Amino acid sequence: MPNSNPLHYLRTLSAPLAFLITIIFLSTPTFTRLRSTSSQPQVAHNDISILNPHNHALNHLSPARHHHHHHHSHNNHSLSLRAALSEPFQCLVNKGAEYWNQGVLPAFAGQSRFKTPQFGGGGVEPLADSGWTSHEELRPVPRWWTDAFKAMKGKVPKEGVRYIYLDQSGDFENGFGEHEATSAQYYGYYVPETGAVLIDVSWSPRYKLSSRRETVDGVRQPIPPEEIPKRIPRMNQLSDLIWYAWSRTTKEPGTLRYYAVQGIVNEPTKPLMKEIFNARRGTVDVPWSKRLTFDLNSDEGKALFACPNGIAVNWLLIHHAAELGKREPRVTIFNEKGTGNLGENFCMVWDLIPEKKKGSFGKVEKELKTKRKRAGSHPQTRRAV
């Protein structure tokens, strides 16, 4: 006798109906996109290969990833943000990729469109021509650099090391006329034995002029932004000054391996670091034990590569690729609360890892260490220029 209950027929049809709906959904473009996205391994360093241990080819970087899903990492100190960087920093991510793709990679291939600065005798402009003065002294490295040396896989030197003062304190001519000093300052430690440059004072000519007030018609006012480029010396980039000092500190400038900055206060670098610290550690108090390390596969690495305290690394790699060779940058950031002048100490250490060649990385590094030891075996204090 036929079943007159309508629920019976619904139950009979439910299985084939569900099967039909599933087939239709699996064929939709939406599911295809979801499937292709979820199949990607959600780990750091999956989108490019510059630090993949199985492939050390230097490839193009991807732009910012506009996603908000969680990432997992196979390395506790090599992390990506749980969410994409906030909108103000997305442009830095894209700039970092652009700087690498259009600036550094062509330089590595000997095809850079940026000419290495030729400022005069010896390939570097005499400091005095741009109003710079320099003097050196041997100074012990302060305790707040201790963790930076850990990032450089070294120990703080027991003896004093070269501390070089570079001051833009003289008037100069730059093609736009005669100009008075900008009062820019670049101070730091130069340690050939470690292959390291440690910068702890960095006030560029552009920054100094942008913060200056001048009296015009009896009114104190800032210098118009369009006037600032006309009033900076030809030699003004931190990277140029670093190379000038470094190449006069060691006989083997190509042994430069580490670039470190501490006491970071500028924008947007410090706000960017705070955002990364808060996203990954839930606090800006991130001591060495909770440090974060990124390569340029990550959005964080790209953003830090493009920020004011990372841009010097760009220009060092672009202008001096012939001496440095191909490098694979990696950056470590941390904040040692209770050190420095402000009760905190935002630090950034760049490790410019030499590209693996036919031999092992250990062989390449051993050669660099030998050169560093030979070049920096007899530190001498130089007189002021």
C-alpha positions as CSV (number, residue, x, y, z in Angstrom):
1,M,0.0,0.0,0.0
2,P,1.5,3.4,-1.0
3,N,2.7,5.6,1.9
4,S,0.6,8.8,2.0
5,N,2.9,10.6,4.5
6,P,4.6,13.5,2.6
7,L,7.7,13.3,4.9
8,H,8.4,9.9,3.5
9,Y,8.9,11.3,0.0
10,L,11.1,14.1,1.3
11,R,13.3,11.6,3.1
12,T,13.5,9.5,-0.1
13,L,14.5,12.5,-2.3
14,S,17.0,14.1,0.2
15,A,20.0,11.9,-0.6
16,P,20.0,12.4,-4.4
17,L,19.1,16.0,-4.0
18,A,22.1,16.6,-1.7
19,F,24.4,14.9,-4.1
20,L,23.2,17.0,-7.0
21,I,23.7,20.3,-4.9
22,T,27.2,19.1,-4.0
23,I,28.1,18.5,-7.7
24,I,26.9,22.0,-8.7
25,F,28.8,23.7,-5.9
26,L,32.1,21.9,-6.7
27,S,31.9,23.2,-10.2
28,T,31.4,26.8,-9.3
29,P,34.2,29.4,-9.7
30,T,33.9,30.4,-6.1
31,F,34.7,26.9,-4.8
32,T,37.6,26.7,-7.3
33,R,39.1,29.8,-5.9
34,L,38.6,28.7,-2.3
35,R,40.2,25.3,-3.1
36,S,43.2,26.8,-4.8
37,T,43.7,29.2,-1.9
38,S,43.4,26.6,0.9
39,S,45.8,24.3,-0.9
40,Q,48.6,26.8,-0.5
41,P,50.9,26.0,2.5
42,Q,50.3,28.7,5.1
43,V,53.8,29.2,6.2
44,A,56.3,32.0,6.0
45,H,58.6,32.0,2.9
46,N,56.3,30.1,0.6
47,D,55.9,32.7,-2.1
48,I,59.5,33.3,-3.1
49,S,62.7,31.3,-2.8
50,I,65.5,33.6,-1.8
51,L,65.9,31.9,1.5
52,N,64.6,28.4,0.7
53,P,67.3,26.0,1.8
54,H,66.7,24.0,-1.4
55,N,66.8,26.9,-3.8
56,H,69.0,30.0,-3.3
57,A,68.1,31.7,-6.6
58,L,67.3,35.4,-6.0
59,N,63.9,35.9,-7.5
60,H,61.3,38.7,-7.8
61,L,59.3,39.5,-4.7
62,S,55.5,39.5,-4.5
63,P,53.6,42.7,-3.6
64,A,51.6,43.0,-0.4
65,R,49.2,40.1,0.4
66,H,45.8,41.5,1.2
67,H,44.5,38.8,3.5
68,H,43.4,38.5,7.0
69,H,43.8,34.8,7.7
70,H,46.2,33.2,10.2
71,H,49.7,32.2,9.2
72,H,51.7,29.3,10.6
73,S,55.5,29.2,10.6
74,H,58.0,26.4,10.7
75,N,60.5,28.8,12.4
76,N,59.7,30.4,15.7
77,H,61.8,33.5,14.9
78,S,60.7,33.9,11.2
79,L,57.1,34.9,11.3
80,S,54.4,36.6,9.3
81,L,51.7,38.8,10.7
82,R,48.4,37.1,11.7
83,A,46.7,39.8,9.6
84,A,48.0,42.0,6.8
85,L,49.8,45.2,7.8
86,S,47.5,48.1,8.3
87,E,46.7,50.3,5.3
88,P,49.3,53.0,6.2
89,F,52.0,50.4,5.8
90,Q,50.7,48.6,2.8
91,C,52.6,51.1,0.6
92,L,55.8,50.2,2.3
93,V,55.3,46.5,1.6
94,N,54.8,47.3,-2.1
95,K,57.8,49.7,-2.1
96,G,60.0,47.1,-0.6
97,A,59.1,44.6,-3.3
98,E,59.6,47.4,-5.9
99,Y,63.0,48.4,-4.5
100,W,64.2,44.8,-4.6
101,N,62.8,43.9,-8.1
102,Q,63.7,47.1,-9.9
103,G,66.8,48.2,-7.9
104,V,68.7,45.4,-6.2
105,L,68.1,42.5,-8.6
106,P,69.3,44.4,-11.7
107,A,72.3,45.6,-9.7
108,F,73.2,42.0,-8.9
109,A,73.0,41.2,-12.6
110,G,75.2,44.2,-13.5
111,Q,72.3,46.0,-15.1
112,S,71.4,48.7,-12.6
113,R,69.9,51.9,-13.9
114,F,71.3,53.6,-10.8
115,K,74.9,54.7,-11.3
116,T,77.2,54.3,-8.4
117,P,78.0,57.8,-7.0
118,Q,81.2,59.1,-8.4
119,F,82.0,62.1,-6.2
120,G,85.6,62.6,-7.1
121,G,89.0,61.1,-6.3
122,G,88.8,57.4,-5.3
123,G,85.2,57.1,-6.3
124,V,83.9,59.0,-3.2
125,E,83.5,62.7,-2.9
126,P,85.8,64.3,-0.3
127,L,83.7,65.1,2.7
128,A,84.7,68.7,2.8
129,D,83.2,69.3,-0.7
130,S,79.7,68.7,0.8
131,G,80.4,70.4,4.1
132,W,81.0,67.2,6.1
133,T,83.6,66.8,8.8
134,S,84.8,63.5,10.3
135,H,86.7,62.4,13.3
136,E,87.2,59.1,15.0
137,E,88.0,57.7,18.4
138,L,88.3,54.2,19.9
139,R,85.3,53.7,22.2
140,P,84.0,50.7,24.2
141,V,80.7,49.4,22.8
142,P,77.8,50.3,25.2
143,R,75.9,47.4,26.9
144,W,72.7,48.1,24.9
145,W,74.5,46.8,21.8
146,T,75.0,43.4,23.4
147,D,72.0,41.8,21.9
148,A,72.7,43.3,18.5
149,F,76.0,41.4,18.5
150,K,74.1,38.3,19.3
151,A,72.1,38.8,16.2
152,M,75.5,39.2,14.4
153,K,76.6,35.9,15.9
154,G,79.4,37.6,17.7
155,K,80.5,39.0,21.0
156,V,80.9,42.6,22.0
157,P,84.6,43.5,21.5
158,K,86.5,43.7,24.8
159,E,88.6,46.6,23.5
160,G,87.5,49.8,22.1
161,V,86.4,49.9,18.4
162,R,86.2,52.7,15.9
163,Y,83.5,55.2,16.6
164,I,83.2,57.6,13.6
165,Y,81.5,61.0,13.8
166,L,80.2,62.4,10.5
167,D,78.8,66.0,10.8
168,Q,77.4,68.1,8.1
169,S,78.6,71.3,9.8
170,G,80.1,73.3,6.9
171,D,78.6,75.4,4.1
172,F,78.6,73.9,0.6
173,E,77.8,74.4,-3.0
174,N,75.5,71.8,-4.7
175,G,74.7,73.2,-8.2
176,F,71.8,75.2,-6.9
177,G,74.0,77.8,-5.2
178,E,75.8,78.3,-1.9
179,H,74.1,76.9,1.2
180,E,74.6,76.9,4.9
181,A,75.1,73.7,6.9
182,T,72.2,71.4,7.5
183,S,73.6,70.1,10.9
184,A,73.0,66.5,9.8
185,Q,74.7,63.8,11.9
186,Y,75.7,60.2,11.2
187,Y,77.5,58.5,14.1
188,G,78.3,54.9,14.6
189,Y,80.7,52.0,15.3
190,Y,82.6,50.3,12.5
191,V,83.8,46.8,13.4
192,P,85.8,45.1,10.6
193,E,86.4,42.1,12.7
194,T,82.7,41.4,12.8
195,G,81.9,42.9,9.4
196,A,79.5,45.2,11.1
197,V,78.4,48.9,11.0
198,L,76.3,50.0,14.0
199,I,74.6,53.3,13.7
200,D,73.2,55.0,16.8
201,V,72.8,58.6,15.5
202,S,71.2,59.2,12.2
203,W,69.8,62.7,11.3
204,S,69.8,63.2,7.6
205,P,70.2,66.6,5.8
206,R,66.7,66.2,4.5
207,Y,65.2,65.5,7.9
208,K,67.2,68.4,9.5
209,L,65.9,70.9,6.9
210,S,62.3,69.6,7.2
211,S,62.3,70.3,10.9
212,R,64.0,73.7,10.6
213,R,62.2,77.0,11.0
214,E,63.4,80.2,9.3
215,T,62.3,83.8,9.7
216,V,60.6,85.2,6.5
217,D,59.1,88.6,6.7
218,G,59.3,88.5,10.4
219,V,57.5,85.2,10.7
220,R,59.1,81.9,11.8
221,Q,58.0,79.2,9.3
222,P,59.2,75.9,7.9
223,I,61.2,75.6,4.7
224,P,58.9,74.9,1.8
225,P,59.1,71.1,0.9
226,E,59.9,71.9,-2.7
227,E,63.0,73.9,-1.6
228,I,64.5,71.2,0.5
229,P,66.0,69.1,-2.4
230,K,67.8,72.2,-3.6
231,R,69.4,72.8,-0.2
232,I,71.0,69.4,0.6
233,P,74.6,68.6,-0.2
234,R,75.5,66.2,-3.1
235,M,76.7,63.7,-0.6
236,N,73.8,63.3,1.7
237,Q,72.6,59.6,1.8
238,L,73.4,57.5,4.9
239,S,74.5,54.7,2.6
240,D,77.1,56.9,0.9
241,L,78.5,58.1,4.2
242,I,78.6,54.5,5.6
243,W,80.5,53.3,2.6
244,Y,82.9,56.2,2.8
245,A,83.7,55.4,6.4
246,W,83.6,51.7,6.0
247,S,85.9,51.7,3.0
248,R,88.4,53.7,5.0
249,T,88.1,51.4,8.0
250,T,88.9,48.1,6.2
251,K,91.0,47.0,3.3
252,E,88.2,44.6,2.3
253,P,85.0,46.6,2.1
254,G,83.2,43.6,0.5
255,T,83.3,41.9,3.9
256,L,80.5,44.1,5.2
257,R,77.9,41.6,6.5
258,Y,75.8,43.4,9.2
259,Y,74.1,46.8,9.4
260,A,72.5,47.6,12.7
261,V,70.5,50.6,14.1
262,Q,69.4,51.2,17.6
263,G,67.5,53.9,19.4
264,I,65.0,54.2,16.5
265,V,62.6,57.0,16.9
266,N,61.7,58.2,13.4
267,E,58.4,57.7,11.6
268,P,57.3,55.5,10.0
269,T,59.9,53.0,11.2
270,K,59.0,53.1,14.9
271,P,55.2,52.9,14.4
272,L,55.8,50.1,11.9
273,M,57.9,48.1,14.4
274,K,55.3,48.8,17.1
275,E,52.5,47.4,14.9
276,I,54.6,44.3,14.1
277,F,55.4,43.8,17.8
278,N,51.8,44.1,18.9
279,A,50.5,41.8,16.2
280,R,53.0,39.1,16.9
281,R,53.8,39.5,20.6
282,G,50.8,41.4,22.0
283,T,53.2,44.1,23.4
284,V,55.9,46.5,22.3
285,D,58.2,45.2,25.0
286,V,59.9,42.6,22.9
287,P,63.4,41.8,24.4
288,W,66.0,39.8,22.6
289,S,64.6,36.5,23.9
290,K,61.3,37.3,22.0
291,R,62.9,38.8,18.9
292,L,61.4,38.6,15.5
293,T,63.3,37.8,12.3
294,F,62.0,38.2,8.7
295,D,63.4,37.7,5.3
296,L,62.0,39.5,2.2
297,N,59.5,36.8,1.6
298,S,57.3,38.3,4.3
299,D,55.3,41.5,4.2
300,E,57.1,42.6,7.3
301,G,60.5,42.1,5.7
302,K,59.5,44.1,2.6
303,A,58.0,47.0,4.7
304,L,61.2,47.1,6.9
305,F,63.3,47.1,3.7
306,A,61.5,50.2,2.5
307,C,61.3,52.2,5.8
308,P,63.8,55.0,6.5
309,N,66.1,52.7,8.6
310,G,66.1,50.0,5.9
311,I,66.5,52.1,2.8
312,A,70.3,52.4,3.5
313,V,70.5,48.6,2.9
314,N,68.9,49.1,-0.5
315,W,71.4,51.6,-1.7
316,L,74.4,49.7,-0.3
317,L,73.3,46.6,-2.3
318,I,72.5,48.7,-5.4
319,H,75.6,50.9,-5.5
320,H,78.1,48.4,-4.3
321,A,76.9,45.1,-5.7
322,A,80.3,44.7,-7.4
323,E,82.1,44.6,-4.0
324,L,79.4,42.9,-1.9
325,G,78.2,40.4,-4.4
326,K,74.7,38.9,-4.3
327,R,73.2,39.0,-0.8
328,E,70.0,37.7,0.8
329,P,68.9,40.3,3.4
330,R,67.3,39.1,6.7
331,V,66.3,41.5,9.5
332,T,65.9,41.0,13.2
333,I,64.0,43.5,15.4
334,F,63.5,43.8,19.1
335,N,63.0,46.4,21.8
336,E,65.1,46.3,25.0
337,K,63.1,48.1,27.6
338,G,65.1,49.8,30.2
339,T,68.1,50.6,27.9
340,G,68.7,53.7,25.8
341,N,67.9,57.3,26.6
342,L,64.1,56.8,26.5
343,G,63.7,53.7,28.7
344,E,63.3,51.7,25.5
345,N,65.5,50.8,22.6
346,F,64.0,49.9,19.3
347,C,66.7,47.9,17.4
348,M,67.0,46.6,13.9
349,V,69.8,44.3,12.7
350,W,70.2,43.5,9.0
351,D,72.1,40.3,8.1
352,L,73.3,40.5,4.5
353,I,73.7,36.8,3.9
354,P,76.1,36.0,1.0
355,E,74.5,34.0,-1.8
356,K,75.4,30.3,-1.8
357,K,77.8,29.5,-4.6
358,K,79.2,26.3,-5.9
359,G,80.8,25.5,-2.5
360,S,79.0,25.4,0.7
361,F,77.8,28.4,2.6
362,G,80.3,27.6,5.3
363,K,83.2,27.9,2.8
364,V,82.0,31.3,1.6
365,E,81.6,32.5,5.2
366,K,85.0,31.2,6.2
367,E,86.6,33.2,3.3
368,L,84.8,36.4,4.5
369,K,85.8,35.8,8.1
370,T,89.5,35.4,7.0
371,K,89.3,38.6,5.0
372,R,87.7,40.5,7.9
373,K,90.4,39.2,10.3
374,R,93.1,40.3,8.0
375,A,91.6,43.6,7.1
376,G,90.7,44.6,10.7
377,S,93.7,43.3,12.6
378,H,95.3,46.6,13.4
379,P,92.7,49.3,14.2
380,Q,94.0,52.8,14.1
381,T,92.4,56.1,15.0
382,R,92.3,58.5,12.1
383,R,92.5,62.2,12.3
384,A,89.7,64.5,11.4
385,V,89.2,65.4,7.8
